[in-house]
Amino acid sequence: MSKINIRQMTLISLFAALTAVGAFLSLPLQPVPLSLQTLFTLLAGMMLGSARGALSQVIYVFLGVIGLPVFAGFKAGIGILFGPSGGFLWGFIICAFLVGKMMEGKRGENIFYYFLVGLMGTIIIYILGIAQLSLVLGIGIRRAIAIGILPFLLGDILKIIAASFITRKLKSIIE
């Protein structure tokens, strides 16, 4: 990653803050809350690229780890990273990086490509989230999928669609 200028620093901070706002806009399902965090994680990768998108999510997670209540349900602390929903938080960082990598060098406004990239990023979040959910709760993968993916599937598809259209409209402005 090259030197970060003030504009890029502002955008990185904005996406970290938007992810926190997305956590506040949540329904407290257990053990994994339903929130808008993944929308902003996808947008961070799609619009900022791999390194900057991932950095925005590292900042978001770091703010929660040091005690700011930025995680869903106004929670904070390092314990959240190692609890049932922690894998999803780790997934945000990896997702933003990989989504950003897939977007780098991609020119044009191919909404279908954006959708596929968003879908792949969401699958990354699911894989990490379900793995940790299963381990922490001591449940099988099928049960983890039933409580960690299925209730969120429709909403996540809508978030992928929204991220695709938002990226199509705003990417040229942000670049």
MIBAZA-751417 format. One record per atom (N, C-alpha, C): residue number from 1; residue in one letter; atom name; x, y, z. Coordinates in nm, 2 decimals, decimal comma, always signed. Each point is the difference from the previous one (the first is absolute). Example, Ala and Ser with C-alpha at 12.3 -4.5 7.8 and 13.67 -1.06 7.14 Angstrom:
<1; A; N; <+1,32; -0,57; +0,78>>,
<1; A; CA; <-0,09; +0,12; +0,00>>,
<1; A; C; <+0,09; +0,12; +0,00>>,
<2; S; N; <-0,04; +0,11; -0,07>>,
<2; S; CA; <+0,09; +0,11; +0,00>>,
<2; S; C; <-0,08; +0,11; +0,08>>,
***
This chain:
<1; M; N; <+0,09; -0,12; +0,00>>,
<1; M; CA; <-0,09; +0,12; +0,00>>,
<1; M; C; <+0,09; +0,12; +0,00>>,
<2; S; N; <-0,03; +0,10; -0,09>>,
<2; S; CA; <+0,08; +0,12; +0,00>>,
<2; S; C; <-0,04; +0,09; +0,11>>,
<3; K; N; <+0,07; +0,11; +0,01>>,
<3; K; CA; <-0,03; +0,10; +0,10>>,
<3; K; C; <-0,15; +0,04; +0,00>>,
<4; I; N; <-0,06; +0,02; +0,11>>,
<4; I; CA; <-0,14; +0,03; +0,01>>,
<4; I; C; <-0,01; +0,15; +0,01>>,
<5; N; N; <-0,08; +0,07; -0,09>>,
<5; N; CA; <-0,02; +0,14; +0,01>>,
<5; N; C; <-0,12; +0,03; +0,09>>,
<6; I; N; <-0,03; +0,13; +0,03>>,
<6; I; CA; <-0,11; +0,04; +0,08>>,
<6; I; C; <-0,13; -0,05; -0,05>>,
<7; R; N; <-0,02; +0,01; -0,13>>,
<7; R; CA; <-0,13; -0,04; -0,06>>,
<7; R; C; <-0,02; -0,15; +0,03>>,
<8; Q; N; <+0,10; -0,08; -0,03>>,
<8; Q; CA; <-0,01; -0,15; +0,02>>,
<8; Q; C; <-0,02; -0,03; +0,15>>,
<9; M; N; <+0,07; +0,07; +0,09>>,
<9; M; CA; <-0,01; -0,02; +0,14>>,
<9; M; C; <-0,14; +0,03; +0,04>>,
<10; T; N; <-0,06; +0,10; -0,05>>,
<10; T; CA; <-0,14; +0,04; +0,03>>,
<10; T; C; <-0,10; -0,11; -0,05>>,
<11; L; N; <+0,03; -0,05; -0,12>>,
<11; L; CA; <-0,09; -0,11; -0,05>>,
<11; L; C; <+0,01; -0,13; +0,08>>,
<12; I; N; <+0,12; -0,03; +0,04>>,
<12; I; CA; <+0,03; -0,12; +0,09>>,
<12; I; C; <-0,08; +0,02; +0,13>>,
<13; S; N; <+0,02; +0,11; +0,06>>,
<13; S; CA; <-0,07; +0,03; +0,13>>,
<13; S; C; <-0,15; +0,00; -0,02>>,
<14; L; N; <-0,05; +0,05; -0,11>>,
<14; L; CA; <-0,14; +0,01; -0,03>>,
<14; L; C; <-0,06; -0,14; +0,00>>,
<15; F; N; <+0,07; -0,10; -0,07>>,
<15; F; CA; <-0,05; -0,13; -0,01>>,
<15; F; C; <+0,01; -0,08; +0,13>>,
<16; A; N; <+0,10; +0,03; +0,08>>,
<16; A; CA; <+0,00; -0,05; +0,14>>,
<16; A; C; <-0,12; +0,04; +0,08>>,
<17; A; N; <-0,03; +0,13; -0,01>>,
<17; A; CA; <-0,11; +0,06; +0,07>>,
<17; A; C; <-0,13; -0,05; -0,05>>,
<18; L; N; <-0,01; -0,02; -0,14>>,
<18; L; CA; <-0,13; -0,05; -0,05>>,
<18; L; C; <-0,02; -0,14; +0,04>>,
<19; T; N; <+0,10; -0,08; +0,01>>,
<19; T; CA; <-0,01; -0,14; +0,05>>,
<19; T; C; <-0,05; +0,00; +0,15>>,
<20; A; N; <+0,05; +0,10; +0,08>>,
<20; A; CA; <-0,05; +0,01; +0,14>>,
<20; A; C; <-0,15; +0,04; +0,00>>,
<21; V; N; <-0,04; +0,09; -0,09>>,
<21; V; CA; <-0,14; +0,04; -0,01>>,
<21; V; C; <-0,08; -0,12; -0,04>>,
<22; G; N; <+0,05; -0,08; -0,10>>,
<22; G; CA; <-0,07; -0,12; -0,04>>,
<22; G; C; <-0,02; -0,10; +0,11>>,
<23; A; N; <+0,09; +0,00; +0,10>>,
<23; A; CA; <-0,01; -0,09; +0,12>>,
<23; A; C; <-0,12; +0,05; +0,09>>,
<24; F; N; <-0,01; +0,13; +0,01>>,
<24; F; CA; <-0,11; +0,06; +0,08>>,
<24; F; C; <-0,14; -0,02; -0,06>>,
<25; L; N; <+0,00; -0,01; -0,13>>,
<25; L; CA; <-0,13; -0,03; -0,07>>,
<25; L; C; <-0,01; -0,15; -0,01>>,
<26; S; N; <-0,04; -0,06; +0,11>>,
<26; S; CA; <+0,00; -0,15; +0,01>>,
<26; S; C; <-0,12; -0,05; +0,07>>,
<27; L; N; <-0,03; -0,13; -0,03>>,
<27; L; CA; <-0,10; -0,07; +0,08>>,
<27; L; C; <+0,07; -0,10; +0,08>>,
<28; P; N; <-0,02; +0,00; +0,13>>,
<28; P; CA; <+0,08; -0,09; +0,09>>,
<28; P; C; <-0,04; -0,15; +0,00>>,
<29; L; N; <+0,02; -0,06; -0,11>>,
<29; L; CA; <-0,02; -0,15; -0,01>>,
<29; L; C; <+0,12; -0,06; +0,07>>,
<30; Q; N; <-0,02; -0,12; +0,05>>,
<30; Q; CA; <+0,10; -0,07; +0,08>>,
<30; Q; C; <+0,04; -0,13; -0,07>>,
<31; P; N; <+0,12; -0,03; -0,01>>,
<31; P; CA; <+0,12; +0,06; +0,06>>,
<31; P; C; <+0,06; +0,10; -0,10>>,
<32; V; N; <-0,05; +0,02; -0,12>>,
<32; V; CA; <+0,05; +0,09; -0,10>>,
<32; V; C; <-0,10; +0,11; -0,03>>,
<33; P; N; <+0,02; +0,12; +0,02>>,
<33; P; CA; <-0,10; +0,11; -0,03>>,
<33; P; C; <+0,00; +0,03; -0,15>>,
<34; L; N; <-0,12; +0,04; -0,04>>,
<34; L; CA; <-0,02; +0,05; -0,14>>,
<34; L; C; <+0,03; +0,15; +0,00>>,
<35; S; N; <+0,09; +0,04; -0,09>>,
<35; S; CA; <+0,04; +0,14; -0,01>>,
<35; S; C; <+0,03; +0,04; -0,14>>,
<36; L; N; <+0,04; +0,12; -0,02>>,
<36; L; CA; <+0,04; +0,06; -0,13>>,
<36; L; C; <+0,15; +0,00; -0,01>>,
<37; Q; N; <+0,08; -0,06; +0,09>>,
<37; Q; CA; <+0,14; +0,00; -0,01>>,
<37; Q; C; <+0,05; -0,05; -0,13>>,
<38; T; N; <-0,05; -0,11; -0,05>>,
<38; T; CA; <+0,05; -0,06; -0,12>>,
<38; T; C; <-0,02; +0,08; -0,12>>,
<39; L; N; <-0,10; +0,08; +0,00>>,
<39; L; CA; <-0,02; +0,10; -0,11>>,
<39; L; C; <+0,12; +0,09; -0,01>>,
<40; F; N; <+0,04; +0,06; +0,11>>,
<40; F; CA; <+0,11; +0,09; +0,00>>,
<40; F; C; <+0,14; -0,06; -0,01>>,
<41; T; N; <+0,01; -0,13; +0,04>>,
<41; T; CA; <+0,12; -0,07; -0,02>>,
<41; T; C; <+0,02; -0,03; -0,15>>,
<42; L; N; <-0,11; -0,04; -0,07>>,
<42; L; CA; <+0,01; -0,02; -0,15>>,
<42; L; C; <+0,03; +0,13; -0,07>>,
<43; L; N; <-0,07; +0,11; +0,04>>,
<43; L; CA; <+0,03; +0,13; -0,06>>,
<43; L; C; <+0,14; +0,05; +0,02>>,
<44; A; N; <+0,06; -0,03; +0,12>>,
<44; A; CA; <+0,14; +0,04; +0,03>>,
<44; A; C; <+0,09; -0,07; -0,10>>,
<45; G; N; <-0,02; -0,13; -0,02>>,
<45; G; CA; <+0,09; -0,07; -0,10>>,
<45; G; C; <-0,02; +0,04; -0,14>>,
<46; M; N; <-0,13; +0,02; -0,04>>,
<46; M; CA; <-0,03; +0,03; -0,13>>,
<46; M; C; <+0,04; +0,14; -0,04>>,
<47; M; N; <+0,00; +0,09; +0,09>>,
<47; M; CA; <+0,03; +0,14; -0,03>>,
<47; M; C; <+0,14; +0,05; +0,04>>,
<48; L; N; <+0,06; -0,07; +0,10>>,
<48; L; CA; <+0,13; +0,05; +0,04>>,
<48; L; C; <+0,11; -0,09; -0,04>>,
<49; G; N; <-0,03; -0,12; -0,05>>,
<49; G; CA; <+0,10; -0,10; -0,04>>,
<49; G; C; <+0,05; -0,08; +0,12>>,
<50; S; N; <+0,09; -0,09; -0,03>>,
<50; S; CA; <+0,04; -0,11; +0,10>>,
<50; S; C; <+0,06; +0,06; +0,12>>,
<51; A; N; <+0,11; +0,07; -0,01>>,
<51; A; CA; <+0,07; +0,05; +0,12>>,
<51; A; C; <-0,08; +0,10; +0,08>>,
<52; R; N; <-0,06; +0,10; -0,06>>,
<52; R; CA; <-0,07; +0,10; +0,07>>,
<52; R; C; <-0,13; -0,05; +0,05>>,
<53; G; N; <-0,07; -0,09; -0,08>>,
<53; G; CA; <-0,12; -0,06; +0,05>>,
<53; G; C; <+0,02; -0,08; +0,12>>,
<54; A; N; <+0,10; -0,08; +0,00>>,
<54; A; CA; <+0,03; -0,09; +0,11>>,
<54; A; C; <+0,04; +0,09; +0,12>>,
<55; L; N; <+0,08; +0,11; -0,02>>,
<55; L; CA; <+0,04; +0,09; +0,11>>,
<55; L; C; <-0,12; +0,06; +0,06>>,
<56; S; N; <-0,10; +0,03; -0,07>>,
<56; S; CA; <-0,12; +0,06; +0,06>>,
<56; S; C; <-0,06; -0,10; +0,10>>,
<57; Q; N; <+0,00; -0,13; -0,04>>,
<57; Q; CA; <-0,06; -0,10; +0,09>>,
<57; Q; C; <+0,09; -0,03; +0,11>>,
<58; V; N; <+0,13; +0,00; -0,01>>,
<58; V; CA; <+0,09; -0,01; +0,11>>,
<58; V; C; <-0,02; +0,11; +0,10>>,
<59; I; N; <-0,02; +0,12; -0,05>>,
<59; I; CA; <-0,02; +0,11; +0,10>>,
<59; I; C; <-0,13; -0,02; +0,07>>,
<60; Y; N; <-0,11; -0,04; -0,07>>,
<60; Y; CA; <-0,13; -0,03; +0,06>>,
<60; Y; C; <+0,02; -0,10; +0,11>>,
<61; V; N; <+0,06; -0,12; -0,03>>,
<61; V; CA; <+0,02; -0,10; +0,10>>,
<61; V; C; <+0,09; +0,04; +0,11>>,
<62; F; N; <+0,10; +0,08; -0,03>>,
<62; F; CA; <+0,09; +0,05; +0,11>>,
<62; F; C; <-0,07; +0,09; +0,09>>,
<63; L; N; <-0,09; +0,08; -0,05>>,
<63; L; CA; <-0,08; +0,09; +0,09>>,
<63; L; C; <-0,08; -0,08; +0,10>>,
<64; G; N; <-0,06; -0,11; -0,05>>,
<64; G; CA; <-0,08; -0,08; +0,08>>,
<64; G; C; <+0,08; -0,07; +0,11>>,
<65; V; N; <+0,12; -0,05; -0,05>>,
<65; V; CA; <+0,09; -0,07; +0,09>>,
<65; V; C; <+0,05; +0,08; +0,12>>,
<66; I; N; <+0,02; +0,13; -0,03>>,
<66; I; CA; <+0,06; +0,09; +0,11>>,
<66; I; C; <-0,12; +0,05; +0,09>>,
<67; G; N; <-0,12; -0,04; -0,03>>,
<67; G; CA; <-0,11; +0,04; +0,09>>,
<67; G; C; <-0,11; +0,09; -0,04>>,
<68; L; N; <+0,02; +0,05; -0,12>>,
<68; L; CA; <-0,11; +0,09; -0,05>>,
<68; L; C; <-0,12; -0,10; -0,05>>,
<69; P; N; <-0,12; +0,03; +0,04>>,
<69; P; CA; <-0,11; -0,09; -0,02>>,
<69; P; C; <-0,05; +0,01; -0,15>>,
<70; V; N; <+0,08; -0,04; -0,09>>,
<70; V; CA; <-0,03; +0,01; -0,14>>,
<70; V; C; <-0,05; -0,14; -0,06>>,
<71; F; N; <+0,00; -0,10; +0,07>>,
<71; F; CA; <-0,05; -0,13; -0,05>>,
<71; F; C; <-0,15; -0,01; +0,02>>,
<72; A; N; <-0,06; -0,08; -0,07>>,
<72; A; CA; <-0,15; -0,02; +0,01>>,
<72; A; C; <-0,04; -0,01; +0,14>>,
<73; G; N; <-0,11; +0,06; +0,03>>,
<73; G; CA; <-0,06; +0,00; +0,14>>,
<73; G; C; <+0,08; +0,09; +0,09>>,
<74; F; N; <+0,07; +0,09; -0,05>>,
<74; F; CA; <+0,09; +0,10; +0,08>>,
<74; F; C; <+0,10; -0,08; +0,08>>,
<75; K; N; <+0,05; -0,10; -0,05>>,
<75; K; CA; <+0,10; -0,08; +0,07>>,
<75; K; C; <+0,14; +0,04; -0,03>>,
<76; A; N; <+0,10; -0,04; +0,08>>,
<76; A; CA; <+0,14; +0,04; -0,02>>,
<76; A; C; <+0,08; -0,11; +0,07>>,
<77; G; N; <+0,13; +0,01; -0,03>>,
<77; G; CA; <+0,10; -0,08; +0,07>>,
<77; G; C; <+0,05; -0,12; -0,08>>,
<78; I; N; <+0,12; -0,04; +0,04>>,
<78; I; CA; <+0,07; -0,10; -0,08>>,
<78; I; C; <-0,07; -0,14; +0,01>>,
<79; G; N; <-0,08; -0,02; +0,10>>,
<79; G; CA; <-0,08; -0,12; +0,02>>,
<79; G; C; <-0,09; -0,02; -0,11>>,
<80; I; N; <-0,06; +0,10; -0,06>>,
<80; I; CA; <-0,09; -0,01; -0,12>>,
<80; I; C; <+0,07; -0,07; -0,11>>,
<81; L; N; <+0,13; +0,03; -0,03>>,
<81; L; CA; <+0,07; -0,06; -0,11>>,
<81; L; C; <+0,02; -0,15; +0,02>>,
<82; F; N; <-0,01; -0,05; +0,12>>,
<82; F; CA; <+0,02; -0,14; +0,03>>,
<82; F; C; <-0,13; -0,07; +0,04>>,
<83; G; N; <-0,11; +0,08; -0,01>>,
<83; G; CA; <-0,13; -0,06; +0,03>>,
<83; G; C; <-0,07; -0,06; -0,12>>,
<84; P; N; <-0,13; -0,03; +0,01>>,
<84; P; CA; <-0,07; -0,06; -0,11>>,
<84; P; C; <+0,00; +0,08; -0,13>>,
<85; S; N; <-0,01; +0,13; +0,01>>,
<85; S; CA; <-0,01; +0,08; -0,12>>,
<85; S; C; <+0,13; +0,06; -0,05>>,
<86; G; N; <+0,11; -0,03; +0,07>>,
<86; G; CA; <+0,13; +0,05; -0,03>>,
<86; G; C; <+0,05; -0,03; -0,14>>,
<87; G; N; <-0,03; -0,12; -0,04>>,
<87; G; CA; <+0,05; -0,04; -0,14>>,
<87; G; C; <-0,06; +0,09; -0,11>>,
<88; F; N; <-0,12; +0,05; +0,03>>,
<88; F; CA; <-0,05; +0,09; -0,10>>,
<88; F; C; <+0,08; +0,13; -0,01>>,
<89; L; N; <+0,04; +0,05; +0,12>>,
<89; L; CA; <+0,08; +0,12; +0,01>>,
<89; L; C; <+0,14; -0,02; -0,07>>,
<90; W; N; <+0,06; -0,12; +0,02>>,
<90; W; CA; <+0,12; -0,03; -0,07>>,
<90; W; C; <-0,02; +0,00; -0,15>>,
<91; G; N; <-0,12; -0,06; -0,03>>,
<91; G; CA; <-0,04; -0,01; -0,14>>,
<91; G; C; <-0,01; +0,14; -0,07>>,
<92; F; N; <-0,04; +0,10; +0,07>>,
<92; F; CA; <-0,02; +0,13; -0,06>>,
<92; F; C; <+0,14; +0,05; -0,05>>,
<93; I; N; <+0,10; -0,02; +0,07>>,
<93; I; CA; <+0,14; +0,04; -0,04>>,
<93; I; C; <+0,04; -0,07; -0,13>>,
<94; I; N; <-0,01; -0,13; +0,00>>,
<94; I; CA; <+0,03; -0,09; -0,11>>,
<94; I; C; <-0,08; +0,03; -0,12>>,
<95; C; N; <-0,13; +0,02; +0,03>>,
<95; C; CA; <-0,10; +0,03; -0,11>>,
<95; C; C; <+0,04; +0,13; -0,07>>,
<96; A; N; <+0,02; +0,11; +0,08>>,
<96; A; CA; <+0,03; +0,13; -0,06>>,
<96; A; C; <+0,13; -0,01; -0,09>>,
<97; F; N; <+0,10; -0,08; +0,05>>,
<97; F; CA; <+0,12; -0,01; -0,07>>,
<97; F; C; <-0,02; -0,08; -0,13>>,
<98; L; N; <-0,07; -0,11; +0,00>>,
<98; L; CA; <-0,02; -0,08; -0,12>>,
<98; L; C; <-0,09; +0,06; -0,10>>,
<99; V; N; <-0,11; +0,07; +0,05>>,
<99; V; CA; <-0,09; +0,07; -0,09>>,
<99; V; C; <+0,08; +0,11; -0,06>>,
<100; G; N; <+0,08; +0,07; +0,07>>,
<100; G; CA; <+0,08; +0,11; -0,06>>,
<100; G; C; <+0,09; -0,05; -0,10>>,
<101; K; N; <+0,07; -0,12; +0,02>>,
<101; K; CA; <+0,09; -0,06; -0,10>>,
<101; K; C; <-0,08; -0,03; -0,13>>,
<102; M; N; <-0,12; -0,05; +0,02>>,
<102; M; CA; <-0,08; -0,04; -0,12>>,
<102; M; C; <-0,04; +0,13; -0,08>>,
<103; M; N; <-0,01; +0,11; +0,07>>,
<103; M; CA; <-0,05; +0,12; -0,06>>,
<103; M; C; <+0,12; +0,08; -0,06>>,
<104; E; N; <+0,12; -0,02; +0,05>>,
<104; E; CA; <+0,11; +0,08; -0,05>>,
<104; E; C; <+0,03; -0,03; -0,15>>,
<105; G; N; <+0,01; +0,11; -0,07>>,
<105; G; CA; <+0,03; -0,02; -0,14>>,
<105; G; C; <-0,13; -0,02; -0,09>>,
<106; K; N; <-0,11; -0,01; +0,07>>,
<106; K; CA; <-0,13; -0,03; -0,07>>,
<106; K; C; <-0,06; +0,14; -0,03>>,
<107; R; N; <-0,01; +0,02; -0,13>>,
<107; R; CA; <-0,06; +0,13; -0,05>>,
<107; R; C; <-0,14; -0,03; -0,05>>,
<108; G; N; <-0,08; +0,10; -0,01>>,
<108; G; CA; <-0,14; -0,02; -0,05>>,
<108; G; C; <-0,10; -0,01; +0,11>>,
<109; E; N; <-0,12; -0,02; -0,04>>,
<109; E; CA; <-0,11; -0,01; +0,10>>,
<109; E; C; <-0,08; -0,13; -0,02>>,
<110; N; N; <+0,07; -0,11; +0,01>>,
<110; N; CA; <-0,06; -0,13; -0,02>>,
<110; N; C; <-0,07; -0,04; +0,13>>,
<111; I; N; <-0,12; +0,02; +0,01>>,
<111; I; CA; <-0,08; -0,02; +0,12>>,
<111; I; C; <+0,00; -0,15; +0,04>>,
<112; F; N; <+0,00; -0,09; -0,10>>,
<112; F; CA; <+0,01; -0,14; +0,02>>,
<112; F; C; <+0,13; -0,04; +0,07>>,
<113; Y; N; <+0,11; +0,06; -0,05>>,
<113; Y; CA; <+0,13; -0,03; +0,06>>,
<113; Y; C; <+0,00; +0,05; +0,14>>,
<114; Y; N; <-0,05; +0,12; +0,03>>,
<114; Y; CA; <+0,00; +0,05; +0,14>>,
<114; Y; C; <-0,08; -0,10; +0,09>>,
<115; F; N; <-0,11; -0,05; -0,05>>,
<115; F; CA; <-0,09; -0,09; +0,07>>,
<115; F; C; <+0,09; -0,13; +0,03>>,
<116; L; N; <+0,06; -0,05; -0,09>>,
<116; L; CA; <+0,08; -0,13; +0,02>>,
<116; L; C; <+0,12; +0,03; +0,10>>,
<117; V; N; <+0,06; +0,11; -0,01>>,
<117; V; CA; <+0,10; +0,04; +0,10>>,
<117; V; C; <-0,06; +0,01; +0,14>>,
<118; G; N; <-0,11; +0,06; +0,01>>,
<118; G; CA; <-0,07; +0,02; +0,13>>,
<118; G; C; <-0,04; -0,14; +0,05>>,
<119; L; N; <-0,05; -0,09; -0,08>>,
<119; L; CA; <-0,03; -0,13; +0,04>>,
<119; L; C; <+0,12; -0,08; +0,05>>,
<120; M; N; <+0,11; +0,01; -0,07>>,
<120; M; CA; <+0,12; -0,07; +0,04>>,
<120; M; C; <+0,05; +0,06; +0,13>>,
<121; G; N; <-0,01; +0,13; +0,02>>,
<121; G; CA; <+0,04; +0,06; +0,13>>,
<121; G; C; <-0,09; -0,05; +0,12>>,
<122; T; N; <-0,13; -0,01; -0,03>>,
<122; T; CA; <-0,09; -0,04; +0,10>>,
<122; T; C; <+0,03; -0,15; +0,04>>,
<123; I; N; <+0,03; -0,08; -0,10>>,
<123; I; CA; <+0,03; -0,14; +0,02>>,
<123; I; C; <+0,12; -0,01; +0,10>>,
<124; I; N; <+0,10; +0,09; -0,02>>,
<124; I; CA; <+0,12; +0,00; +0,08>>,
<124; I; C; <-0,04; +0,03; +0,15>>,
<125; I; N; <-0,09; +0,10; +0,01>>,
<125; I; CA; <-0,04; +0,03; +0,14>>,
<125; I; C; <-0,07; -0,12; +0,06>>,
<126; Y; N; <-0,09; -0,06; -0,08>>,
<126; Y; CA; <-0,07; -0,12; +0,05>>,
<126; Y; C; <+0,09; -0,11; +0,04>>,
<127; I; N; <+0,10; -0,03; -0,08>>,
<127; I; CA; <+0,10; -0,11; +0,03>>,
<127; I; C; <+0,07; +0,02; +0,13>>,
<128; L; N; <+0,05; +0,12; +0,02>>,
<128; L; CA; <+0,07; +0,03; +0,13>>,
<128; L; C; <-0,10; +0,01; +0,11>>,
<129; G; N; <-0,11; +0,06; -0,02>>,
<129; G; CA; <-0,10; +0,01; +0,11>>,
<129; G; C; <-0,06; -0,13; +0,04>>,
<130; I; N; <-0,03; -0,09; -0,09>>,
<130; I; CA; <-0,05; -0,13; +0,03>>,
<130; I; C; <+0,10; -0,09; +0,07>>,
<131; A; N; <+0,12; +0,01; -0,05>>,
<131; A; CA; <+0,11; -0,08; +0,06>>,
<131; A; C; <+0,01; +0,04; +0,15>>,
<132; Q; N; <+0,01; +0,12; +0,03>>,
<132; Q; CA; <+0,02; +0,04; +0,14>>,
<132; Q; C; <-0,13; -0,02; +0,08>>,
<133; L; N; <-0,12; +0,02; -0,05>>,
<133; L; CA; <-0,12; -0,02; +0,06>>,
<133; L; C; <-0,01; -0,15; +0,04>>,
<134; S; N; <+0,03; -0,09; -0,09>>,
<134; S; CA; <+0,00; -0,14; +0,03>>,
<134; S; C; <+0,10; -0,04; +0,11>>,
<135; L; N; <+0,12; +0,05; -0,01>>,
<135; L; CA; <+0,10; -0,03; +0,10>>,
<135; L; C; <-0,03; +0,06; +0,14>>,
<136; V; N; <-0,04; +0,12; +0,01>>,
<136; V; CA; <-0,03; +0,07; +0,13>>,
<136; V; C; <-0,12; -0,07; +0,07>>,
<137; L; N; <-0,11; -0,02; -0,08>>,
<137; L; CA; <-0,12; -0,06; +0,06>>,
<137; L; C; <+0,00; -0,15; +0,01>>,
<138; G; N; <+0,10; -0,06; -0,07>>,
<138; G; CA; <+0,01; -0,15; +0,01>>,
<138; G; C; <-0,11; -0,07; -0,07>>,
<139; I; N; <-0,04; +0,06; -0,12>>,
<139; I; CA; <-0,11; -0,05; -0,08>>,
<139; I; C; <+0,06; -0,04; -0,13>>,
<140; G; N; <-0,08; -0,09; -0,07>>,
<140; G; CA; <+0,05; -0,04; -0,13>>,
<140; G; C; <-0,02; +0,11; -0,11>>,
<141; I; N; <+0,06; -0,02; -0,11>>,
<141; I; CA; <+0,00; +0,10; -0,11>>,
<141; I; C; <-0,15; +0,02; -0,04>>,
<142; R; N; <-0,07; -0,11; -0,02>>,
<142; R; CA; <-0,14; +0,02; -0,04>>,
<142; R; C; <-0,08; +0,09; +0,09>>,
<143; R; N; <+0,01; -0,02; +0,13>>,
<143; R; CA; <-0,07; +0,08; +0,10>>,
<143; R; C; <+0,05; +0,14; -0,01>>,
<144; A; N; <+0,13; +0,02; -0,01>>,
<144; A; CA; <+0,06; +0,14; -0,02>>,
<144; A; C; <-0,05; +0,07; -0,12>>,
<145; I; N; <-0,02; -0,07; -0,11>>,
<145; I; CA; <-0,05; +0,06; -0,12>>,
<145; I; C; <-0,15; +0,03; +0,02>>,
<146; A; N; <-0,07; -0,08; +0,07>>,
<146; A; CA; <-0,14; +0,03; +0,03>>,
<146; A; C; <-0,02; +0,12; +0,08>>,
<147; I; N; <+0,09; +0,03; +0,10>>,
<147; I; CA; <-0,02; +0,12; +0,08>>,
<147; I; C; <+0,09; +0,12; -0,04>>,
<148; G; N; <+0,10; -0,03; -0,08>>,
<148; G; CA; <+0,09; +0,11; -0,04>>,
<148; G; C; <+0,00; +0,04; -0,14>>,
<149; I; N; <-0,08; -0,07; -0,09>>,
<149; I; CA; <-0,01; +0,04; -0,14>>,
<149; I; C; <-0,15; +0,01; -0,04>>,
<150; L; N; <-0,07; -0,10; +0,02>>,
<150; L; CA; <-0,14; -0,01; -0,06>>,
<150; L; C; <-0,09; +0,12; +0,04>>,
<151; P; N; <+0,00; +0,05; +0,13>>,
<151; P; CA; <-0,08; +0,11; +0,03>>,
<151; P; C; <+0,04; +0,13; -0,07>>,
<152; F; N; <+0,13; +0,00; -0,05>>,
<152; F; CA; <+0,05; +0,13; -0,06>>,
<152; F; C; <+0,01; +0,00; -0,15>>,
<153; L; N; <-0,03; -0,11; -0,06>>,
<153; L; CA; <+0,03; -0,02; -0,14>>,
<153; L; C; <-0,08; +0,10; -0,09>>,
<154; L; N; <-0,12; +0,02; +0,02>>,
<154; L; CA; <-0,08; +0,09; -0,08>>,
<154; L; C; <+0,05; +0,15; +0,02>>,
<155; G; N; <+0,02; +0,03; +0,12>>,
<155; G; CA; <+0,05; +0,14; +0,03>>,
<155; G; C; <+0,14; +0,02; -0,06>>,
<156; D; N; <+0,09; -0,10; +0,01>>,
<156; D; CA; <+0,13; +0,01; -0,06>>,
<156; D; C; <+0,00; +0,01; -0,15>>,
<157; I; N; <-0,09; -0,07; -0,06>>,
<157; I; CA; <-0,02; +0,02; -0,15>>,
<157; I; C; <-0,04; +0,14; -0,03>>,
<158; L; N; <-0,09; +0,05; +0,07>>,
<158; L; CA; <-0,05; +0,14; -0,02>>,
<158; L; C; <+0,12; +0,10; +0,03>>,
<159; K; N; <+0,08; -0,03; +0,09>>,
<159; K; CA; <+0,12; +0,09; +0,03>>,
<159; K; C; <+0,10; -0,01; -0,11>>,
<160; I; N; <+0,02; -0,12; -0,06>>,
<160; I; CA; <+0,09; -0,01; -0,11>>,
<160; I; C; <-0,05; +0,08; -0,12>>,
<161; I; N; <-0,13; -0,01; -0,03>>,
<161; I; CA; <-0,07; +0,07; -0,11>>,
<161; I; C; <+0,02; +0,15; +0,03>>,
<162; A; N; <-0,03; +0,05; +0,12>>,
<162; A; CA; <+0,02; +0,14; +0,03>>,
<162; A; C; <+0,14; +0,04; -0,01>>,
<163; A; N; <+0,10; -0,08; +0,05>>,
<163; A; CA; <+0,14; +0,04; -0,02>>,
<163; A; C; <+0,04; +0,01; -0,14>>,
<164; S; N; <-0,05; -0,09; -0,09>>,
<164; S; CA; <+0,03; +0,00; -0,14>>,
<164; S; C; <-0,05; +0,13; -0,07>>,
<165; F; N; <-0,13; +0,04; +0,03>>,
<165; F; CA; <-0,05; +0,12; -0,06>>,
<165; F; C; <+0,07; +0,13; +0,06>>,
<166; I; N; <+0,02; +0,00; +0,13>>,
<166; I; CA; <+0,07; +0,12; +0,06>>,
<166; I; C; <+0,14; +0,01; -0,06>>,
<167; T; N; <+0,07; -0,11; -0,02>>,
<167; T; CA; <+0,14; +0,00; -0,05>>,
<167; T; C; <-0,01; +0,05; -0,15>>,
<168; R; N; <-0,10; -0,04; -0,07>>,
<168; R; CA; <-0,01; +0,04; -0,14>>,
<168; R; C; <-0,02; +0,15; -0,01>>,
<169; K; N; <-0,08; +0,06; +0,09>>,
<169; K; CA; <-0,02; +0,14; +0,00>>,
<169; K; C; <+0,11; +0,08; +0,05>>,
<170; L; N; <+0,07; -0,04; +0,11>>,
<170; L; CA; <+0,09; +0,08; +0,07>>,
<170; L; C; <+0,15; -0,03; -0,02>>,
<171; K; N; <+0,04; -0,11; -0,06>>,
<171; K; CA; <+0,14; -0,04; -0,01>>,
<171; K; C; <+0,08; +0,11; -0,08>>,
<172; S; N; <-0,05; +0,05; -0,10>>,
<172; S; CA; <+0,07; +0,10; -0,08>>,
<172; S; C; <+0,02; +0,13; +0,07>>,
<173; I; N; <-0,09; +0,03; +0,09>>,
<173; I; CA; <+0,01; +0,12; +0,09>>,
<173; I; C; <+0,11; -0,02; +0,10>>,
<174; I; N; <+0,01; -0,12; +0,06>>,
<174; I; CA; <+0,09; -0,02; +0,11>>,
<174; I; C; <+0,14; -0,02; -0,05>>,
<175; E; N; <+0,02; -0,06; -0,12>>,
<175; E; CA; <+0,13; -0,03; -0,05>>,
<175; E; C; <+0,09; +0,13; -0,02>>,
***
